[in-house]
Amino acid sequence: MKTKILILSLLSMQFLFAQEITGSWSGELNVQGMQLPLIIHIKKDGNNLVSSIDSPKQGATNIPVKSTSFIDNQLVINVPSLGLNYSGKYVNENIEGVFKQGDMEIPLSLIRQNKEVVVKPINRPQSPKAPFKYNIEEVSFVNPTDKNTLAGTLSIPKNFNENSPILIMITGSGRQNRDEEIFNHKPFAVIADDFANKGIATLRLDDRGIGGSSKGANTDTSDNYANDISSAVAFLTDKGYGNIGLIGHSEGGMIAPMVANKNKNVRFMVLMAGPGTPLDELLVQQNYLGGKLTGMPEKNLLDNKKSNQKTYVFIKNYTGATFEKDLRSFIETTGEKMNNDQISQLSGPWFRYFINFNPDFYLSKVKIPVLAINGSLDFQVPAKDNLAAINKSLTKAKNKNFETYEFEGLNHLFQECKTGAFAEYGEIEQTISPRVLDKMSTWILKK
């Protein structure tokens, strides 16, 4: 009987602690002088704790947390998909701890919110608003190769001539909707609206598994996505459009040349921060520059760079039959620490295809007109190296009609910014610089 009473007492104490920690907690991360508010919502679910995170300035709400624990007044929150961890001690109604993401560690104090937290709407002044001065048509079609359905929006200027330019928009990495929405920014919707008002039509599509498009497969790679875009070219061709171009952002700028090589109905391309260097080299550079923008010490940056290079070489050269198991063993020998989600990501078909990709293979065969643009503060696809590589590849192709252009002071999303850091993306009200919109539309119409 005494044993039972003791167990009940312990359970009651654990429940009391859980009650104390439930609720909404807020704090601010200081990221290179920028204040980034975070709100953590903690609830009870049976005997477990569940939580979610809001990042109001970045327009991100209800980010799911994989695990939440509160033991001995220590709160621990893990979001492996984002490489994020928070551990803090509950003291005097506050939580004092450390926020970690990748190799970045920032002190974070949390204060209980005694009333419901209201997240203020984020101002996105460029987001298109009805009524529109052009025609909009919701469409869908099937990719005959993979049998998946793709859904999207046609924005067609009034009195549009079917020999006038129409562009298929290609999103960057990750599952994105037809507006390429991120932090409440809708860059593809902004571009489509601007183009339509200038006489240029567009087709923007939901990626596989989001919006109106059907789910893809776990084995999908950039090659499958290229098939989707090629199917979109065929769809527009069947509708009678004769001047079809592609506009791809980031990974979309890698996919566009793949499609242009296999589909001769593509007449021109616009590459927005498209990669020109081999993707393993690009990722090493991206990780280094991204870490530098968060204030990571140079020694850590160089150590990470060496570690990433070794890992990517292993992935590129692997010829065995048990890849994930062997990758796990290899990472252990390097002394690196990766969780299961990170290892699974590196082991997936998409990443293995991506890390082996060399844009030159396709770009060096492209002879149609190309406009390649980058922002000077883009750390994800650094401008000088990638534009130089694109220039070299198109020259090798003996392409007589291409232009590369670097926009001063713009980031990966082509926003006017201070540093180009990821943390700025959601803080900036501007979705895309008017300089970029004017450059692209002028080039397309003159082409």
N, C-alpha and C positions, 0 to 999 in steps of 0.2 A: 504493500500500500504506500509506503514512504517513497519507493522508487517512482510509482505513478505520479505522486504529488510533485516530485522533483521535476519530472518530465513536463508536467502541465505548467509548472512555474517557469521553466525555460521557454516553453512555447509562448506563454503569455508575455514574457519579457521580449522575445523576438517580435511579437506582434506589436508591442508598445513602441519598439524602435522603428518598425515599419510605419506605424502611424505618425511618428515624429518626422519622418523623412518624406512622406507623401506630400504632394502639392507642387507648386511651380517655383522654380529657383532661377534667379537671373544674375548675370555677371557680364563683364566686358573683357575681351581679349585685347591686349595691346600688341598688334601686329605691325612692327616697323613704324610706330608712331600713329597708326590708325586704330581707332577704337571699334571693335567688332562685337556688338552685343550678342549674347547667347542666352536662351531660355531653355531650361530642362524641366520637363513635366514628368512627375513620378506618380504612379498609381499602384494600387493593390489589385492583383489578379489571383484570387484564391490565397494560397500561401506564398505566392511569388510577387516580386516587384516588376513592373514594366514601365518603360519610359520612352520619351521621344524628345527631339531637340528642334528648336526653332532658331534660325539665324535671320532675324528680321531684315537687316541691311542687305542681305544677299537674296531676299525673297524666298528663302527656303523654310518650309514649315513641316512639322510632323515627320522629321527624319527618324525612321525607326531605329531603335537601339536593340542590338542583339541580346545583350545580357546586362542586368542591373543587380547589384548586390549591396547590402548594407549590413555589415557585420562589425561588431565592436566599434560602432560609431564611424566606420570607414565606408564611404560611398565609392563604389567602383562601377564605371559605365564603359562598355565596349561597343564600338561600331567598326567591326573588322573590314567591312566593305569600303570604308573611307580611311582605313588605317588610323582610326581615332580612338583615344582612350582618355578617360578622366578618372583621377583618384583623389579624393579629398576627405579630410577629417571634419566631422560635425562637432563644432565647439560654439557654445553660447549662441545658439540659433543661427549661426553662419556655417558655411562649409569652406574650408581653406584647402586648396589643393593645386594640382598641376594638370594642365591640359596637354596632351601629346598627340601629334599627328605626324606620322613618318618620323623623322629625326628632329622635328621641332618640338620644343618643350617651353610652355608659357605658364607662369603662375595665373591661377584663376580663382577668385573668391566669389562665392555664390551667396546671395541674400534671398530669403524667402519672400515671395510675393503674397501679401495677405489678401489681395483681391484679384479677380480674374485679369489676366494679362491680355490687353488688347493690342494686337499688332497693327500698327498704322499702315494704311495702304501705301504701296510704293509708287512713286510717280514715274511713269514711263511715257513722257510726252509724245514720243514718235510712234507709239502703237496706233495702227490705223483704226479709225472709228467711222461707222456708217453715218450718213449715206455715202456710197462710193460712186465715183464718176465713170466707172468701168463695169463690165459684166463679170460675175462670179459664177462658176459652175462646179458643183461637187461631182467628182468622177471616181470610178474604180475600174480595175482591170486585173487580169490574172497573168502572172509570170508563167509562161508555158513550160519553162525548164523546171522550176521548183514547185509549181502548182500553187503558189501562195497568192493571196489577193492583196493588192495595194490600193489604198484610198488616198485621195488628195484633192487639191483645189486648183482650178484653172482661173487665172485672173487675166481677162482679155479686154484690151481697150475697145471702146466702141468704134464701129466702122473699121475693124481690124482687117488688114489684108493678109491672107494666109501665107503670103511670101514675105511678110514682115517677120522680124526676129521673135522667136519664142524660146525661152530657156527652161530646162528642167533643173530644179534645185536639188543639190545633194548635201545632206547633213554630215556633220563630223562624227567622231567616234562616240560610241554609246548609243543606247536606244533613245531617239528623239522624235518629237512630233513634227508635223509639217512646217511649223513656224520656227523650228530649231530652238524651242523655248528653253531659256536658262535664266534663273534668278528674276523671273517675271519679264525678262527681255524677250522679244519675239523678232529676232533679226531677219528671218526669211519673210515674215509678214510685212516688215518695214520695207525690205527690198522690193517685194512683189508690188506693194502699193506705189512706191516711187516709180518703178519701171512702168506700171500700167498707166500712170498719169502722164508718162512721156512717150507712150505709144509702143511699149515693149510688153509682150505677154510672158507669163510664167506658169509653170506647173510645179507645185510643191507637194511633197508626199510624206505621209506618216511612215516611219521606219517599221520594219517587221515587229509585230507584237505590241504596237502602241496605236492609240487612236482607232481609226477605222481599218487599219491593215491587219491581216491575219498573222498569227504567231509563226515564227520561223523555227529552225531546229537548233539544238545545242552545238551542232557541228558547223554552223554558218561562219563564213569568213568574208573578207572584203570581196572575194570573187563572187560570192552569192549576191552581195549587195550591188555589184557591178551588173549582174544579170537582171536585177530589179530595174536598174536605170536603163539598161538596153531595152527592156520590155516597155518602159515608158516612152522611149524613142519610137518604138514600133507602134505604140498606141497613138501617138501624135501624128505619125506618118499616115496611119490608116484614117485619121480624121481630116487629112488633107493638108496638114501644115508642112511647108517645104523648106523653111529656114530655121532649123532646130539647133539650138546651142545647149551647152551645159554650164552650170555655175556651181562649183563645189567649194565648200569651206572645210579646211583642215583635212581630215581623212577623205572628205568629199572631193578635195582637190587632188587626192591620190587616185580616187576611183574614176574621176572624169577621163583621164588619159587612157585608162583601161577600156572604158566604154568606146571612146573615140577610135581605138585600134580595132575593135571588133564590129563596130556599127558605122558603116560609111554614110549613114544619113545624118550624122553629127557634122555640122558645118563650122562650128567655132566653140571656143571654151573660155571661161573666166575662172581662174584659180585663185581663191581667197585663202591666203596662208596655207597653200598646198605644199606638201613636202617635196623637196628636190634631192635631198641626200638620202643614203640608205637609212632605213628606219631604226636599225640598232644604234647607229651613230647619232641619229636625231634624239632618241630617247635618253641616251647618256647625257647629251648636251642639255636637254629639257630638264632632266632631274637635277643637274648641277645648277643651272640658272634659277630654277624654281626654288631650290634650297637656299641659294644665295639671297634671293628676295625676301625670304623669311628670317634672314639674319643668322643662318647656320654658320658656325666657324669654318674657316677654310680647310683645316685639317679633316674635319668630318666630311666636308664636301668632296675632298680628294679621295678619302677612304671609300665613300659611297660610289664614286665614279669608277674606281678600280673594281669594286665588288660587282657593280652593274655590268661592266665590260666582261668580266669573267662569266657571269651568269648568262649573258646574251650569247657569248661564244659557245657555251655549253648547249644552249637551246638550239642554236643554228646548226651545230655540227652533230647533234644527236641522231643516231641511226638505230637504236635499240628498240625493244618491243614493250618496255614497261616504263614509259617516260616519266609519269608523275612520281613513281616510287624512286626512280634513279635521280630525278631532279631534287627530291627531298634529301636524299643521301648526299648529293653534291653540295647543297646549301649548308648542310650540317658541317661538312668539311671546311667550308669557308668561314665558319664562325658567325654567319649572319643569322638573324632571328626573323622568321616569317611564320605567320599563323596559317591555318589550313585554307582560309579563303584566299590569301595572297598566293599560295602555292597553286591552288586550283585555277586561279586567274592566269598565272604564267603557263599552266599546263594546257589551257584550253586551245581548241583549234584556231579560234580567231587570233589569239596572241601569237601563236607559233607561225601562222601565215604572215602576220603583220611584221614580226621581228625579222623575217627573212626577205622582206620586200625591198626592192631597189627601184625607185621611181624612174630611173634612167632607162630601164628595160622598155617602158612604154613611151616615155617622153621623147626618147631618141628616134621614135618612128612617127611622131605627130607632125603633120604638114599643114593642118588647118590653122586658121588664125587663133592666137592665144594671147590673153592678157593675164599676167601673173602679178599679184599684188601682195604686199606684206606691210605690217606695221613695224616701225623701228624698235618699239618696246615689247615686241612679241617674244616671250621666253619659251613658249611651247613649240613654235616653229620659227626659230630665229631668222630674221629677214636676210641679212647679208649672205650667209652661207647657203640658204635654200634658194634665194633668187639667183645667185651665181651658178648654182648647180642646174637649175631649170634653164638658165640661159645657155649653159654649156650643152645640155642635152638637146635643146631645140636647134642649136647651131649644128650639132652633129646630125640632126635630122634634115639639115638643109632647109629648115623652115624659113620662108621669106617674109612672113607676116606675124611677128610676135613682139610683145612689149613686156618688160618687167618694170615694176615701179614700187619704190619704198616710200611709205607715208611716215613722215616724221611725227613722233609723239603718240602713235596709236598702238594699242595692245592686240592680243590675239583675236578679240571680238571686233576690232577696228573701232574701238571707242577712244576718244581723246582722254588721256590719263596722265598720271604723275610718274608711276614706276613700271607699270605693266604687270604688277603682282596679281595673282588670282583673287586675293581678298578685295581688290578694287572692282571686280566685274559687277557685283551686285550693288555696290555703293554708288556707282556712276549712273546718273539718270539717263544719259544719252545711250541709245541702243547701238547706233552706228553713225560714224561721222558723215555729215553731208558731203564732205570732200570725196569720200569713197563712193557714195551713191552717184555723184556727178561724174566722177572719173569712169566708172563702169558703164553708165548709160551713154555717155558721150562716145566712148570707144565702140560700144555695140552698134549705135546708130550710124557711126562713120564707117564701120566695117563693111 
